[in-house]
C-alpha cells in the first residue's frame, strides 16, 4: 500500500478539519467584503475604474471553454478575476456546479471573495459560509451540465491526488449525478483496506469486551468476527471466507457494512476505497478499470463498467455483540489487532465526535424526519426484487423477536435476539410465532424449526434460506433509496 505506515489515516476530527480549513479561508474572504458587483470590483482591479463591457446577448448562452474555469483556480490573480468576469457575462446555468466546486480550491482570497459573490448572484442564495446549503440547493432540481464537467472534476481533484483523475477523465459513463460526488477528505486508499488479514482464535482476543460490536460472518462453516472498532479505521476487508473471495465494505458515515461476493461471471473484481462519497455513502473503485462503485448496490456507477450488467452478490452479515457471537460460535475466528497499521483500535474511538451527534458530516439531497438521521434500521434490498427496498427501525424490531415482513413477492421473517442482532430468512407461506433466542423457532402450528446462520430447517426437512440484510443509518439508506418503505411502528 502506498500510504502504509507513511500517511496516518485521519481521525474524524481530522477529516472535519479538512473542510474547516477551507471554511476558515472562506470566512476570511467574506470579511474582505463581497457585496460589490463582481464585474465592477474585478474590473477595477484590472483596469482602474473602467466599467466592464456589457455582455453580448447572443453569446450569453454559448458554453465557455473549460480553460476559463481552470483559470479561476490558478495563481495569477488578474487572470482568475478576468475569468470570473467572463463566466458572469456568459450567464450559462451549467457553470453553477463548477463554481460551487471551486470554493474549496481557490488559492487567492480576493478571487474567492468574487467567486462567492458570483455564486450568490447566479443562484440567488445567500452563502453565509455554508457550503452544505449551496450543495443542497444545487441538488434540489435537475440542472444543465457543462459537457466538460467531468474533465473539470478530473483536473480539480487531481490537485489532491493525481490518481483521482482516472475516475473522471475522458467523459466516463455515469448513472449518478457527478455533482453529487463529494471528496471525502482522504486520498485513494488513504483509508487502507485490510486484505487477507490475520485472524486469531476467540480465546486469544482478551482485548475484546463483551459489549464490543462485531460483524459476524458464517459462510460454508467458516465463522469469523470482524470488530467494528477495527473496521472503522479501514472501511473494507478483503478476505477468503468459506472458499469464497469476499469484500466487507463498511461505510462509517452511513453506518452500514455490506458483505459482497466479488466474483461476477468468472471475473474477480479487486476493490478499494476511492476517496469519494455519493450522498454520504462510500464509493469503491476497482483496480482494473478505475470505475466507481456504489457501496449499497454493489454495482459500477461511473466509468467503463457502467452498463455492463455487473452487480456484486450481497451476502448476509449480522451486527451483534462479541459476547453474543462468541456464545453462539465458540470456535469463531476474530480479526487480530495485528493489522500492520498503527491505529488506536479502542472501542468507540474512531469517529467518536461524528457518532456522538445526529449531525451529518456531508450533505445529502434530502432527509426524512420520520426517524433521527442516525437511527439504525435493518436495510433490505433483494436481487430478486430490484425495484423495491425496505427499512425496518432497529428499535421497533428490538421489541419484536419474531417479525413477519414482505418485500415484493418475498415473504420473510426477521428474528431478533437479546443483543438486538437481526437475522432475516425467507418464510414463504409459513407464519412463525416464537423462538427461544437460541436455535429453535416455532411456527403458528407449534412445529419446531431449527435456525442456524445460513437457513431455517423445518420439521420435514424444509429449507428456508437466509436473506441478505444489514444495519444502516436511516439518513444514508433513505438518501440512496428515497422511495424506500419504512416500518417503524
C-alpha positions in Angstrom: 0.0 0.0 0.0 1.4 3.4 -0.9 0.3 5.0 2.4 1.1 2.1 4.7 2.8 3.5 7.8 3.6 6.7 5.9 0.5 8.7 6.0 -1.8 8.1 9.0 -5.5 7.9 8.3 -7.3 11.0 9.5 -9.5 10.5 12.6 -13.0 12.0 12.4 -11.8 15.4 13.8 -9.0 15.5 11.2 -11.5 14.7 8.4 -13.7 17.5 9.7 -10.7 19.9 9.7 -10.2 19.2 6.0 -13.5 21.1 5.5 -13.0 23.5 8.3 -9.6 24.6 7.0 -11.2 25.7 3.7 -14.0 27.2 5.7 -11.6 29.4 7.5 -10.3 30.7 4.2 -13.9 31.2 3.0 -14.8 33.1 6.2 -11.7 35.2 5.9 -12.5 36.0 2.4 -16.0 37.1 3.3 -14.6 39.5 5.8 -13.0 41.3 2.9 -16.5 42.1 1.7 -18.2 40.6 -1.2 -21.1 43.0 -1.5 -20.0 44.7 -4.7 -20.7 43.6 -8.2 -18.2 41.1 -9.4 -17.7 42.8 -12.7 -17.3 46.2 -11.0 -14.8 45.1 -8.4 -12.8 42.8 -10.5 -12.6 45.2 -13.5 -11.5 48.0 -11.2 -8.6 45.7 -10.1 -7.7 45.0 -13.7 -8.3 48.4 -15.4 -8.8 51.1 -12.9 -12.4 52.5 -12.9 -13.2 51.5 -16.4 -16.5 49.5 -16.3 -16.8 46.0 -17.7 -18.1 45.8 -21.2 -21.8 44.9 -21.4 -22.5 41.2 -22.1 -23.3 40.2 -25.6 -26.8 38.8 -25.6 -26.1 36.4 -28.4 -23.2 34.9 -26.6 -24.8 34.6 -23.2 -25.9 31.0 -23.7 -22.8 29.9 -25.5 -20.8 27.4 -23.4 -17.5 28.7 -22.2 -14.4 26.5 -22.8 -13.0 24.6 -19.9 -9.9 26.7 -19.7 -11.9 29.7 -18.5 -12.9 27.8 -15.3 -9.5 26.4 -14.7 -8.1 29.9 -14.9 -10.1 30.7 -11.7 -8.1 28.1 -9.9 -4.7 29.5 -11.0 -2.3 31.6 -9.0 -2.5 34.5 -11.5 -5.0 36.8 -9.7 -5.6 39.1 -12.7 -6.2 36.1 -15.0 -8.6 34.5 -12.4 -10.6 37.7 -12.0 -10.9 38.1 -15.7 -12.1 34.5 -16.0 -14.8 35.2 -13.4 -15.9 38.3 -15.4 -16.3 36.1 -18.5 -18.3 33.5 -16.5 -20.6 36.2 -15.1 -21.2 37.8 -18.5 -21.8 34.4 -20.1 -24.5 33.5 -17.6 -25.0 29.9 -18.5 -26.6 27.7 -15.8 -24.2 24.9 -16.4 -21.5 27.0 -14.7 -23.1 26.8 -11.3 -21.9 23.4 -10.2 -18.3 24.2 -11.3 -18.4 27.5 -9.4 -19.6 25.8 -6.2 -17.0 23.0 -6.6 -14.2 25.7 -6.7 -14.9 27.2 -3.3 -12.5 24.8 -1.5 -9.9 25.1 -4.2 -9.4 28.8 -5.0 -5.9 29.7 -3.6 -6.4 33.5 -3.7 -8.6 35.2 -1.1 -9.6 38.1 -3.4 -10.6 35.7 -6.1 -12.5 33.7 -3.5 -14.5 36.8 -2.5 -15.5 37.4 -6.1 -16.3 33.8 -6.7 -18.7 33.8 -3.7 -20.3 37.0 -4.9 -20.8 35.4 -8.3 -22.3 32.3 -6.8 -24.8 34.3 -4.7 -25.7 36.4 -7.8 -26.2 33.4 -10.0 -28.1 31.2 -7.6 -30.0 33.8 -5.6 -28.8 32.0 -2.4 -27.1 33.8 0.5 -23.8 32.0 1.2 -23.2 32.8 4.9 -20.2 30.4 4.9 -22.4 27.3 4.5 -21.2 25.3 1.5 -23.5 22.4 2.5 -26.5 24.7 1.9 -25.3 25.6 -1.5 -24.9 21.9 -2.5 -28.4 21.1 -1.1 -29.7 23.9 -3.3 -27.8 22.6 -6.3 -29.2 19.1 -5.9 -32.8 20.3 -5.3 -33.5 20.2 -9.0 -32.2 18.9 -12.3 -29.8 21.5 -13.8 -27.9 21.8 -17.0 -24.5 20.1 -17.0 -21.5 21.5 -18.8 -20.3 18.9 -21.4 -16.8 19.2 -19.9 -17.9 18.9 -16.3 -16.3 15.5 -15.8 -13.0 16.8 -17.2 -13.2 19.8 -14.9 -13.6 17.5 -11.9 -10.7 15.4 -13.2 -8.4 18.4 -13.0 -9.9 19.7 -9.8 -9.4 16.6 -7.8 -6.0 15.7 -9.4 -4.6 18.5 -7.4 -5.3 16.5 -4.3 -4.3 13.1 -5.7 -3.2 12.7 -9.3 -4.9 9.2 -9.4 -8.3 10.9 -8.9 -8.1 12.0 -12.5 -8.7 8.4 -13.6 -12.3 8.4 -12.2 -13.5 11.4 -14.2 -11.4 11.9 -17.3 -12.4 11.1 -20.9 -16.1 11.7 -20.3 -17.0 8.5 -18.4 -20.4 6.9 -18.5 -22.3 7.7 -15.3 -25.7 6.7 -13.8 -25.4 9.1 -10.9 -25.0 12.9 -10.9 -21.4 13.8 -10.9 -22.0 17.0 -8.9 -23.3 14.8 -6.1 -19.9 13.0 -5.8 -18.0 14.6 -3.0 -14.4 14.2 -1.9 -14.3 12.5 1.5 -11.1 14.2 2.7 -8.6 11.3 2.0 -6.6 10.1 -0.9 -7.2 6.9 -2.8 -6.9 4.0 -0.3 -5.9 6.7 2.3 -8.2 4.7 4.5 -6.4 1.4 3.8 -8.4 -1.7 3.2 -7.4 -4.9 5.1 -6.5 -7.7 2.7 -6.4 -11.3 4.0 -5.8 -10.0 7.5 -4.6 -12.1 10.4 -7.3 -13.9 12.3 -7.0 -15.4 15.8 -9.0 -17.8 18.0 -11.7 -16.4 20.2 -9.7 -17.3 23.3 -6.8 -15.1 22.2 -9.0 -12.0 21.9 -8.9 -11.0 25.5 -8.8 -7.3 24.5 -12.4 -7.5 23.2 -15.1 -6.6 25.7 -18.4 -8.5 25.9 -20.3 -5.4 24.7 -18.0 -4.6 21.8 -19.8 -4.6 18.5 -18.7 -7.1 15.9 -19.8 -8.0 12.4 -20.4 -11.8 12.3 -20.0 -13.8 9.2 -20.5 -17.6 8.8 -20.0 -18.9 5.2 -19.8 -22.7 4.5 -18.8 -23.4 8.0 -16.1 -20.7 8.2 -17.1 -18.5 11.1 -15.5 -15.1 11.7 -15.9 -11.9 13.7 -14.8 -8.5 12.5 -14.8 -5.9 15.3 -16.3 -2.6 14.4 -13.5 -0.9 16.4 -11.0 -2.1 13.8 -13.1 -1.9 10.6 -14.0 1.8 11.4 -10.3 2.6 10.7 -10.2 0.6 7.4 -13.7 0.6 6.0 -13.0 -2.5 3.9 -11.8 -6.0 4.5 -11.0 -8.3 1.6 -10.9 -11.9 2.7 -11.4 -15.5 1.6 -14.2 -17.0 3.7 -15.6 -20.4 3.3 -13.7 -20.8 0.0 -15.2 -17.6 -1.5 -13.5 -14.3 -2.2 -15.5 -11.7 -0.4 -15.3 -8.0 0.5 -16.9 -6.5 3.5 -17.4 -2.8 2.8 -18.0 -0.6 5.8 -19.3 2.9 5.3 -18.7 4.6 8.7 -20.6 7.7 7.7 -23.8 5.8 6.9 -23.3 3.0 9.5 -23.5 0.1 7.0 -21.4 -2.9 6.5 -22.3 -4.9 3.3 -20.7 -8.2 2.5 -20.2 -9.0 -1.2 -19.0 -11.9 -3.3 -16.6 -10.1 -5.6 -16.5 -12.7 -8.5 -19.1 -12.0 -11.2 -19.3 -14.2 -14.3 -15.9 -15.6 -13.6 -14.2 -12.2 -13.2 -12.9 -11.3 -9.7 -13.0 -7.6 -9.0 -10.3 -6.1 -6.8 -11.9 -3.3 -5.0 -10.5 -0.4 -3.0 -11.5 2.9 -1.3 -11.9 5.6 -3.9 -11.7 8.6 -1.5 -15.2 9.8 -2.7 -18.7 9.7 -1.4 -22.1 9.8 -3.0 -24.9 11.0 -0.8 -22.6 10.4 2.2 -22.2 6.8 1.2 -18.7 5.4 0.4 -17.8 4.9 -3.2 -15.5 2.0 -4.1 -13.3 1.7 -7.1 -12.0 -1.4 -9.0 -8.2 -1.7 -9.6 -8.6 -2.8 -13.3 -10.8 0.0 -14.8 -10.9 2.6 -12.1 -14.7 2.6 -12.3 -16.5 3.9 -9.2 -18.9 1.5 -7.5 -21.8 2.0 -5.1 -21.4 0.5 -1.7 -25.1 -0.1 -1.3 -25.9 -1.6 -4.7 -22.6 -3.3 -5.4 -22.6 -2.0 -9.0 -20.5 0.4 -11.0 -22.0 3.9 -11.2 -19.2 5.9 -13.0 -16.7 4.6 -15.5 -16.0 1.9 -18.1 -18.0 -0.8 -16.3 -21.3 1.1 -16.3 -23.9 -0.6 -18.3 -22.1 -4.0 -18.4 -24.8 -5.7 -16.2 -22.3 -6.1 -13.3 -23.7 -6.4 -9.8 -22.0 -8.0 -6.8 -24.0 -10.6 -5.0 -24.7 -9.5 -1.4 -24.4 -12.0 1.4 -25.8 -11.9 4.9 -23.9 -10.4 7.9 -25.1 -9.8 11.5 -24.2 -6.9 13.7 -24.1 -8.1 17.2 -22.0 -8.1 20.4 -18.8 -10.0 21.0 -20.4 -11.9 23.9 -23.4 -13.0 21.8 -21.4 -14.0 18.8 -18.8 -15.9 20.9 -21.6 -17.7 22.8 -23.2 -18.9 19.6 -19.9 -19.7 17.9 -17.2 -20.6 20.5 -14.9 -21.7 17.7 -15.1 -18.4 15.8 -12.0 -16.7 14.5 -11.7 -13.0 15.1 -9.8 -10.2 13.4 -6.5 -9.6 15.1 -5.2 -6.2 16.3 -2.0 -7.0 14.3 -3.2 -5.3 11.1 0.1 -3.9 10.0 -1.1 -0.4 10.8 -0.7 1.9 13.8 -4.2 2.9 15.0 -6.0 3.4 18.3 -8.3 0.4 18.0 -10.1 1.2 21.2 -13.9 0.7 21.3 -15.7 3.8 20.0 -12.5 5.8 19.3 -12.9 6.1 15.6 -15.5 8.7 14.5 -16.4 9.4 18.2 -17.4 13.0 17.5 -19.4 12.2 14.4 -21.3 9.3 16.1 -21.9 11.4 19.2 -24.4 13.7 17.5 -27.2 13.4 14.9 -25.4 15.9 12.7 -24.1 14.9 9.2 -20.5 15.5 8.0 -21.6 15.7 4.4 -24.8 16.9 2.8 -27.4 14.7 1.2 -30.1 16.0 -1.3 -33.0 15.3 1.1 -33.7 13.9 4.5 -36.7 12.3 6.1 -37.5 13.2 9.7 -39.7 10.1 10.4 -36.5 8.9 12.2 -33.4 10.7 13.5 -30.6 10.8 10.9 -28.5 8.2 12.6 -31.3 5.9 13.9 -30.4 2.4 12.9 -32.5 0.5 10.5 -32.4 -3.1 9.2 -31.9 -2.5 5.5 -33.2 -4.9 2.9 -32.6 -4.9 -0.8 -33.0 -8.3 -2.6 -31.6 -9.1 -6.0 -35.0 -10.8 -6.9 -36.8 -7.6 -6.1 -34.7 -4.9 -7.8 -37.1 -2.0 -7.7 -38.1 -2.1 -4.0 -36.3 -1.6 -0.8 -37.3 -1.8 2.8 -36.1 -0.3 6.1 -37.2 -1.6 9.5 -36.4 0.5 12.5 -34.0 -1.4 14.8 -35.8 -0.1 17.9 -39.1 -1.5 16.5 -37.5 -4.9 16.0 -35.9 -4.9 19.4 -39.4 -5.4 21.0 -40.5 -8.0 18.4 -38.2 -11.0 18.5 -40.3 -12.6 15.7 -41.5 -10.2 12.9 -43.0 -11.2 9.6 -42.4 -8.9 6.7 -42.7 -8.8 2.9 -40.6 -7.3 0.1 -42.1 -7.5 -3.3 -43.3 -11.1 -3.5 -40.8 -12.4 -1.0 -42.2 -13.3 2.4 -39.7 -13.2 5.2 -39.3 -13.5 9.0 -36.9 -11.3 11.0 -35.5 -12.9 14.1 -34.0 -10.6 16.7 -32.1 -11.9 19.6 -31.5 -10.5 23.1 -28.5 -8.5 21.9 -30.6 -6.8 19.3 -29.0 -8.6 16.4 -31.3 -9.3 13.4 -31.3 -12.2 11.1 -33.7 -12.5 8.1 -34.9 -15.7 6.5 -37.4 -16.4 3.7 -40.7 -17.7 5.2 -42.8 -18.4 2.1 -46.3 -19.3 3.3 -45.3 -20.2 6.9 -46.1 -17.9 9.8 -43.8 -18.0 12.8 -44.8 -17.3 16.3 -41.9 -17.5 18.7 -38.3 -18.6 19.2 -36.1 -19.5 22.1 -33.4 -16.8 21.3 -31.0 -19.6 20.6 -31.8 -22.1 17.8 -35.4 -23.2 17.9 -38.2 -21.3 16.1 -41.8 -22.3 16.3 -44.5 -21.6 13.7 -48.1 -20.8 14.5 -48.9 -24.5 14.4 -46.4 -25.2 17.1 -43.9 -27.0 14.8 -40.3 -26.6 15.6 -37.8 -25.2 13.1 -34.0 -25.2 13.6 -32.2 -21.9 13.0 -28.5 -21.5 12.0 -26.6 -18.7 10.3 -27.5 -20.0 6.8 -31.0 -21.3 7.0 -34.2 -22.3 8.8 -34.8 -26.1 8.7 -38.3 -27.4 9.1 -39.6 -30.5 10.8 -39.9 -32.2 7.4 -36.6 -31.1 6.1 -37.9 -27.9 4.5 -35.2 -25.3 3.9 -35.8 -21.5 4.1 -32.6 -19.6 3.1 -31.1 -16.7 5.0 -31.6 -13.4 3.1 -29.0 -10.6 2.7 -29.6 -7.7 5.1 -27.5 -5.3 7.1 -27.8 -2.4 9.6 -27.6 1.2 8.3 -28.2 4.7 9.5 -31.7 5.9 8.4 -30.4 9.1 6.6 -27.9 7.2 4.5 -30.3 4.4 3.4 -33.0 7.0 2.6 -30.5 9.2 0.7 -29.6 6.2 -1.5 -33.2 4.9 -1.8 -35.6 7.8 -1.3 -38.6 5.7 -2.2 -37.8 3.0 0.4 -40.6 1.7 2.5 -40.1 2.3 6.2 -41.6 0.2 9.1 -41.2 1.9 12.5 -44.4 1.3 14.4 
